[in-house]
């Protein structure tokens, strides 16, 4: 998500998918990045779930990488 432009994710540490990182941290990060993308993409001509397709794919790829299916 940081590569896709999320400042929230850029401030995060890189440890995901390990047992020492609580799932709630990942879900919170996903929700914050989603809100950030939706805000930044509000004037985009083409959107999927309120964000550009690029951001939509980035956030869902991150969720898959973290093993989070519901957020």
Wavefront OBJ file of the C-alpha trace (Angstrom):
o trace
v 0.000 0.000 0.000
v 2.916 2.330 0.667
v 4.120 1.862 -2.910
v 0.608 2.766 -4.091
v 0.820 6.036 -2.133
v -0.623 5.383 1.317
v 1.093 7.625 3.848
v -0.461 5.556 6.647
v 1.150 2.383 5.322
v 4.448 4.172 4.715
v 4.649 4.978 8.437
v 3.956 1.340 9.344
v 6.586 -1.227 10.153
v 7.148 -4.009 7.575
v 6.375 -7.027 9.807
v 3.154 -8.602 8.605
v 2.102 -12.195 8.330
v 3.924 -13.140 11.518
v 2.311 -14.171 14.782
v 3.883 -11.325 16.753
v 1.767 -8.735 14.911
v -1.881 -8.668 16.047
v -4.500 -9.053 13.312
v -6.244 -5.925 14.581
v -3.150 -3.926 13.612
v -3.425 -5.146 10.027
v -7.167 -4.542 9.849
v -6.713 -1.042 11.229
v -3.961 -0.333 8.697
v -6.166 -1.573 5.851
v -9.104 0.562 6.993
v -6.952 3.687 7.335
v -5.347 3.174 3.924
v -8.790 2.520 2.374
v -10.127 5.780 3.809
v -7.008 7.633 2.673
v -7.299 6.235 -0.865
v -11.015 7.061 -1.040
v -10.325 10.620 0.070
v -7.471 11.076 -2.399
v -9.424 9.453 -5.248
v -12.709 11.305 -4.678
v -12.368 13.177 -8.004
v -11.060 10.247 -10.034
v -13.182 9.521 -13.093
v -13.119 5.749 -12.739
v -13.541 4.149 -9.331
v -14.016 0.768 -7.743
v -15.347 0.849 -4.157
v -14.637 4.576 -4.031
v -10.996 4.403 -5.144
v -9.029 4.028 -8.349
v -8.617 0.455 -9.601
v -4.871 0.732 -8.860
v -5.534 1.539 -5.194
v -8.296 -1.079 -4.975
v -5.933 -3.787 -6.208
v -3.099 -2.587 -3.938
v -5.218 -2.678 -0.800
v -6.697 -6.087 -1.585
v -3.259 -7.500 -2.413
v -2.037 -6.225 0.957
v -4.984 -7.836 2.738
v -4.246 -11.150 1.002
v -0.562 -10.896 1.918
v -1.487 -10.339 5.568
v -4.004 -13.186 5.478
v -6.883 -10.867 6.362
v -10.185 -11.650 4.669
v -12.593 -9.388 6.598
v -11.815 -5.785 7.407
l 1 2 3 4 5 6 7 8 9 10 11 12 13 14 15 16 17 18 19 20 21 22 23 24 25 26 27 28 29 30 31 32 33 34 35 36 37 38 39 40 41 42 43 44 45 46 47 48 49 50 51 52 53 54 55 56 57 58 59 60 61 62 63 64 65 66 67 68 69 70 71
